[in-house]
Amino acid sequence: MFAVYNVRMLRLVRTTASPRPRRPNDVSYFAQAQSISHFRVLEHIVPAQHTRHWPRGTEIGYENSLKLAVKQYVPLRNPNPSPGDITFIAAHANGFPKELYGPLFEDLYEELSKLGRKIRAIWIADIVHQGQSGVLNENALGNDPNWWDFARDLLFLINQKQQEMPQPLVGIGHSMGGSQLTQLALLHPGLLKALILIDPVIQTENPSKSFAKASTYRRDLWPSREQAAQIMAESKFYQAWDSRALSQWIKYGLRDLPTALYPQRGDGENPPVTLTTTKAQEVFSYLRPKYYGQNGLAPEEDRSVYGDIHPDDVEREYPFYRPEPSEIFRRLPEVKPPVLYIFGKSSELATPELRRKKMETTGAGIGGSGGQKVGRVKEVVLDSGHLVPMEKVTQCASAAASFVDEEMSRLQEITEAWQRRWLQKSRQERISLDDQWKEMIGPKR
């Protein structure tokens, strides 16, 4: 059962959609109240799916003890939603807490409102080993997470909360989260009525080498939250971010000591801080070692290493791999929901060639939507890097809203047409073998 352990009204100082002034290098700038002004936010703790994909995904004895920290964003102006109001299922990037997408949800609400569309709720969870889920599961975590565990966790969440999540359901995911929502769409092809994939990690080439090396050696300890904010304000990396996203990062991406990794204590009032998602758990999602076998065998003899990746995608000389991005790329033809890709122009995951491969492949096979050729797969390229939802919040929301509006109109037309034909028959006729069936199957011999 779900435990709603806190209901909070959060307020966010709204900034304009116009170009923002250069951020001052002043800690007080980040101390301004930042919030979600269009939503009340319900927090839930829910159980994760039974059993992880790989045995070392949890500590021994904790296989069925993992929890998800979930936030449900409910529009203040839609307390009594109507049929057709949209439920979004969102998924975050590796290493970034779910709250970082609050500004995107804020702008998505506004952009959809302009189009006359209403949101029922937006649901987003931290993957079990990251963000607040990682804090909840601190003593239960292993060192071998699989991306598809979260796709199954989301399906489990939706099944448990289905009375609060009537159709239409729309997925919106960034980076690793985009891959996981695509996997969810493959697990249940009819569940999501549209997919918005923001610079997703879907390709046969190993995408994680540079990210993993940088994160392996990244700083993860600061004397105080204020000093961390000051340092980040001066970083070129963060200066590209929307100020609202950076404020969410300072608040939720950092965690006060003590932690399991850093048990030493601070002064109590202004303690040292570390990353909420440890850099180890972040890196474990970037790469998986294959320089040793998982079952005491030589790697090349161990099916738990080489058995889950296509032979053409194995880099024999590189000591790590990540099977999920290439696996999902090879299944893109099966994707049934319509897809909008939102790419970052300067992202290394969105080169013209990589974009072309996704666009030509998605939905184009058996069971798929028909793909780009029939208008079921589209793309938008924004002037940003990989972190599109942090750098181009409003533009990202605008592109997503336009796509959702178009797809909801199409879905409504199709749904009304088949329901109208269905309801022309009596209830008895709808559950019987009719004359047309008997004619088509042929006479009894």
C-alpha atoms as one frame of an Amber mdcrd trajectory, in Angstrom:
protein
   0.000   0.000   0.000   1.037   3.595  -0.503   2.114   5.720   2.420   1.523
   9.415   1.854   3.989  10.744   4.428   3.824  14.447   3.646   1.713  16.882
   1.700   3.341  20.240   1.136   2.399  23.431  -0.540   5.499  24.706  -2.267
   5.869  28.166  -3.705   8.240  29.017  -6.515   9.431  32.501  -7.394   8.467
  32.673 -11.037  10.936  34.071 -13.526  10.105  35.202 -17.033  10.578  33.129
 -20.151  12.766  35.852 -21.661  16.580  35.543 -21.579  17.688  35.584 -17.979
  20.299  38.017 -16.621  23.712  36.670 -15.797  23.615  34.927 -12.442  25.378
  36.836  -9.647  28.052  34.913  -7.766  26.254  35.470  -4.481  25.051  32.702
  -2.216  21.997  34.745  -1.235  20.827  34.465  -4.840  20.248  30.751  -4.313
  18.558  31.237  -0.961  15.511  32.773  -2.611  12.356  30.700  -2.213  12.098
  28.406  -5.208   9.042  26.288  -5.736   6.277  24.980  -7.905   3.598  27.637
  -7.941   1.000  25.798 -10.050   1.004  22.549  -8.058   0.533  21.057  -4.677
   3.069  18.308  -4.274   2.167  14.991  -2.664   5.006  12.768  -1.535   4.698
   8.991  -1.435   6.913   6.119  -0.372   6.060   3.015  -2.385   7.527  -0.467
  -2.758   9.692  -1.236  -5.748   9.175  -4.177  -8.085   9.978  -7.684  -6.832
  13.615  -8.752  -7.523  16.346  -6.784  -9.296  17.606  -7.686 -12.750  21.121
  -8.518 -11.488  21.814 -10.127  -8.077  24.180  -7.408  -6.840  21.562  -4.744
  -7.460  20.901  -4.981  -3.713  22.771  -5.915  -0.578  22.291  -9.548   0.449
  19.068  -9.923   2.412  17.458  -6.780   1.017  16.235  -8.183  -2.287  12.600
  -7.274  -1.642  13.050  -4.257   0.624  13.613  -1.422  -1.839  11.399   1.668
  -1.823  10.722   4.480  -4.264  10.437   8.133  -3.266   7.679   9.529  -5.479
   6.288  13.018  -6.018   2.865  13.688  -7.465   2.348  17.198  -8.846  -1.364
  18.047  -8.729  -2.495  21.303 -10.393  -4.048  23.689  -7.905  -6.538  24.859
 -10.515  -7.728  21.381 -11.427  -8.913  19.845  -8.132 -11.666  17.861  -9.881
 -10.119  16.552 -13.104 -12.262  15.499 -16.037 -11.938  12.568 -18.452  -9.218
  13.382 -20.947  -7.053  15.362 -18.539  -3.475  14.193 -18.942  -1.394  12.142
 -16.523   2.343  12.428 -17.114   4.841   9.775 -16.048   8.274  11.404 -15.868
  11.757   9.912 -15.521  15.009  11.659 -14.616  18.552  11.477 -15.934  21.364
   9.584 -14.234  22.609  11.451 -11.176  19.946  14.171 -11.200  17.170  14.271
  -8.571  13.541  14.243  -9.609  12.964  17.734  -8.198  15.261  19.214 -10.827
  12.415  18.806 -13.321   9.990  20.930 -11.290  10.636  24.039 -13.419   9.963
  21.985 -16.554   6.637  20.868 -15.089   5.840  24.484 -14.217   6.407  25.628
 -17.785   4.697  22.572 -19.249   1.593  23.457 -17.246   1.623  26.986 -18.622
   2.248  25.924 -22.215  -0.533  23.331 -22.133  -2.897  25.827 -20.515  -2.383
  28.144 -23.476  -3.574  25.284 -25.700  -6.615  24.537 -23.562  -5.213  21.294
 -22.157  -5.394  20.282 -18.506  -2.997  18.164 -16.497  -4.461  15.653 -14.057
  -1.098  15.057 -12.367   2.591  14.572 -13.041   4.254  11.622 -11.317   8.014
  11.287 -10.965  10.116   8.946  -8.823  13.788   8.782  -7.980  15.300   5.545
  -9.220  15.920   3.257  -6.219  19.643   4.001  -5.864  19.504   7.748  -6.480
  18.007  10.907  -4.985  15.655  10.456  -2.036  15.074   6.836  -3.022  18.801
   6.281  -2.581  18.604   7.829   0.883  15.676   5.581   1.819  17.520   2.520
   0.513  20.976   3.498   1.743  21.601   0.274   3.651  20.059  -1.948   0.973
  21.940  -0.857  -2.139  24.374  -2.939  -4.131  26.744  -1.934  -6.896  25.130
  -3.397 -10.011  21.928  -1.583 -11.046  20.155  -2.349 -14.299  18.247   0.395
 -16.098  15.237  -1.843 -16.750  14.633  -2.311 -13.037  13.184   1.192 -13.054
  10.928   0.499 -16.036   9.446  -2.389 -14.046   9.240  -0.199 -10.932   7.244
   2.372 -12.891   4.871  -0.279 -14.210   4.386  -1.523 -10.647   3.733   2.036
  -9.455   1.172   2.640 -12.209  -0.591  -0.648 -11.499  -0.918   0.182  -7.810
  -2.119   3.731  -8.446  -4.207   3.059 -11.546  -7.354   4.553 -10.025  -5.505
   7.880  -9.862  -3.981   7.435 -13.306  -6.745   6.981 -15.874  -5.871   7.370
 -19.529  -4.389   9.226 -21.235  -0.906   8.557 -19.853   2.041  10.337 -21.467
   5.700   9.584 -20.751   8.346  12.303 -20.566  11.910  11.252 -19.836  15.387
  12.736 -20.008  18.600  10.888 -20.887  18.585   7.525 -19.072  14.980   8.248
 -18.091  14.023   8.435 -21.755  15.470   4.987 -22.312  13.600   3.618 -19.308
  10.269   5.013 -20.479  10.879   3.491 -23.904  11.424   0.151 -22.183   8.174
   0.696 -20.272   6.410   1.259 -23.600   7.826  -2.038 -24.832   6.756  -3.862
 -21.668   3.189  -2.587 -22.144   2.699  -1.231 -25.688  -0.773   0.180 -25.046
  -0.013   1.952 -21.774   1.572   5.237 -22.855  -0.321   7.227 -25.464   2.689
   9.390 -26.318   6.392   9.536 -25.492   8.553  12.642 -25.144  12.193  11.582
 -25.139  14.612  14.364 -24.227  18.115  13.570 -25.502  17.651   9.881 -24.592
  20.544   7.464 -24.252  19.544   5.111 -27.070  22.343   3.978 -29.387  24.606
   1.032 -30.156  27.767   3.008 -29.411  28.802   3.037 -25.728  27.678   6.499
 -24.638  29.013   6.553 -21.100  32.801   6.609 -21.280  33.394  10.340 -20.893
  30.512  10.802 -18.443  31.730   7.964 -16.224  35.326   9.160 -16.074  34.285
  12.702 -15.172  31.929  11.449 -12.453  34.500   9.023 -11.046  36.734  11.938
 -10.109  34.129  14.630  -9.414  34.088  16.501  -6.160  31.495  15.207  -3.727
  32.168  16.983  -0.423  31.801  20.665   0.546  32.226  22.434   3.921  28.651
  23.762   3.785  25.681  24.106   1.455  26.383  27.832   1.149  29.955  27.243
   0.035  28.797  24.586  -2.410  26.304  27.062  -3.872  29.026  29.700  -4.190
  31.362  27.309  -5.992  28.644  26.099  -8.335  27.573  29.660  -9.118  31.070
  30.275 -10.470  31.163  27.056 -12.522  30.763  27.307 -16.287  28.922  23.993
 -16.187  26.087  25.398 -14.066  26.024  28.874 -15.607  24.291  27.384 -18.653
  21.375  26.285 -16.467  18.073  28.033 -15.936  18.307  29.657 -12.485  15.258
  27.745 -11.248  16.848  24.405 -12.088  20.086  25.374 -10.352  18.189  26.360
  -7.228  16.500  22.948  -7.192  19.913  21.301  -7.550  21.329  23.206  -4.570
  18.314  22.202  -2.494  17.842  18.583  -3.553  21.071  17.512  -5.245  23.056
  17.990  -2.037  22.605  16.251   1.291  23.745  17.139   4.793  26.269  14.914
   6.522  26.404  12.414   8.154  25.735   9.704   5.576  26.745   6.070   5.261
  29.614   7.128   2.995  30.668  10.072   5.171  29.683   9.252   8.770  31.598
  12.193  10.281  29.357  14.952  11.630  29.403  18.694  11.033  28.591  21.489
  13.474  24.862  20.763  13.392  23.618  24.137  12.212  25.702  24.409   9.053
  26.968  20.893   8.329  29.125  19.782   5.422  27.228  18.470   2.426  27.727
  15.740  -0.127  25.886  14.619  -3.237  22.429  13.190  -2.550  23.159  10.579
  -5.208  26.607   9.263  -4.403  29.030   9.425  -7.267  29.491   5.658  -6.960
  25.793   4.977  -7.549  25.819   7.434 -10.454  28.841   5.770 -12.050  27.381
   2.289 -11.531  24.574   3.373 -13.888  27.029   4.638 -16.495  29.171   1.534
 -16.848  29.276  -2.106 -15.806  32.647  -3.860 -15.412  33.494  -6.750 -17.671
  37.087  -7.129 -16.561  35.872  -9.810 -14.176  33.061 -12.316 -14.462  29.961
 -11.907 -12.337  29.838 -15.582 -11.304  33.482 -16.408 -10.708  34.068 -17.293
 -14.361  36.320 -15.628 -16.884  34.335 -12.743 -18.417  34.257 -14.221 -21.907
  32.752 -17.423 -20.479  30.185 -15.716 -18.263  26.737 -15.328 -19.810  25.856
 -12.721 -17.173  28.426 -10.425 -18.804  28.443 -11.124 -22.521  25.043 -12.774
 -22.689  23.070  -9.536 -22.386  24.629  -7.507 -25.185  24.583  -8.013 -28.938
  27.941  -9.400 -30.157  28.291  -6.540 -32.637  28.088  -4.016 -29.802  30.812
  -5.504 -27.587  34.029  -3.479 -27.303  36.518  -6.238 -26.627  39.352  -3.994
 -25.492  37.322  -1.695 -23.239  36.949  -3.035 -19.663  33.379  -1.742 -19.188
  30.084  -1.931 -21.019  26.473  -0.759 -20.733  24.013  -3.088 -22.449  20.712
  -1.205 -22.146  21.256   1.656 -24.661  22.131  -0.715 -27.491  19.405  -3.168
 -26.488  16.726  -0.495 -26.614  18.045   0.888 -29.902  17.648  -2.523 -31.511
  14.034  -2.599 -30.320  13.095   0.907 -31.457  11.171  -0.472 -34.473   8.667
  -2.046 -32.037   7.804   1.197 -30.228   4.040   1.732 -30.498   3.359   5.177
 -28.976   4.007   8.284 -31.070   7.358   9.802 -30.143   8.759  13.309 -29.949
  12.526  13.501 -29.655  13.872  16.725 -28.159  17.593  16.843 -28.864  20.340
  19.169 -27.696  22.183  20.587 -30.687  25.612  20.291 -29.061  24.947  17.038
 -27.198  27.340  14.233 -27.997  24.328  11.912 -27.867  22.554  13.859 -30.617
  24.950  14.138 -33.524  23.230  14.334 -36.922  24.035  10.673 -37.562  22.718
   9.478 -34.198  19.554  11.515 -34.638  19.044  10.133 -38.131  19.313   6.548
 -36.891  16.699   7.099 -34.187  14.310   8.921 -36.490  14.490   6.280 -39.224
  14.196   3.348 -36.822  11.646   4.317 -34.175   8.264   2.662 -34.665   9.113
   1.462 -38.163   8.881  -2.288 -37.509   6.370  -4.962 -36.571   4.164  -3.745
 -33.735   5.414  -0.185 -34.090   3.549   3.036 -34.761   4.580   3.282 -38.412
   7.347   5.698 -37.588   8.448   8.905 -39.191   6.977   8.028 -42.588   3.431
   8.247 -41.254   4.064  11.189 -38.952   4.248   9.204 -35.724   7.842  10.182
 -34.889   9.047  13.781 -34.800  12.054  15.729 -33.598  12.953  19.153 -32.261
  16.564  20.307 -31.896  17.236  23.015 -29.303  20.372  25.101 -28.911  21.719
  23.341 -25.835  23.859  20.483 -24.647  22.690  17.171 -23.230  21.003  18.823
 -20.238  18.159  20.252 -22.291  15.584  20.431 -19.433  18.018  22.423 -17.269
  19.302  24.742 -19.991  16.220  25.364 -22.157  13.337  24.801 -19.790  10.642
  26.883 -21.453  11.554  25.909 -25.017  11.561  22.240 -24.017   8.153  22.606
 -22.369   6.749  24.439 -25.386   7.852  21.714 -27.806   6.448  19.004 -25.534
   3.123  20.809 -25.113   2.603  21.285 -28.856   3.264  17.607 -29.495   0.988
  16.473 -26.667  -1.823  18.750 -27.824  -1.662  17.311 -31.339  -1.517  13.719
 -30.125  -4.367  14.166 -27.650  -6.581  15.554 -30.426  -5.748  12.563 -32.583
  -6.322  10.130 -29.708  -9.675  11.699 -28.877 -10.853  11.395 -32.475  -9.838
   7.733 -32.719 -11.299   6.867 -29.310 -14.636   8.533 -29.990 -14.931   6.775
 -33.355 -14.417   3.236 -32.062 -16.515   3.808 -28.952 -19.363   5.132 -31.077
 -19.323   1.983 -33.230 -19.015  -0.218 -30.158 -21.970   1.344 -28.370 -24.248
   0.906 -31.378 -24.478  -2.742 -30.352 -26.317  -4.030 -27.296 -24.355  -5.326
 -24.340 -25.342  -8.885 -25.278 -24.130  -8.375 -28.845 -20.834  -6.982 -27.605
 -20.012 -10.173 -25.731 -21.375 -12.650 -28.286 -20.133 -14.247 -31.494 -22.010
 -12.211 -34.085 -23.219 -13.195 -37.563 -20.220 -11.622 -39.261 -17.851 -13.746
 -37.180 -19.735 -16.910 -38.147 -19.749 -15.911 -41.802 -16.018 -15.289 -41.789
 -15.092 -18.455 -39.915 -17.168 -20.577 -42.288 -20.018 -23.101 -41.920 -20.019
 -25.889 -39.378 -19.027 -29.215 -40.923
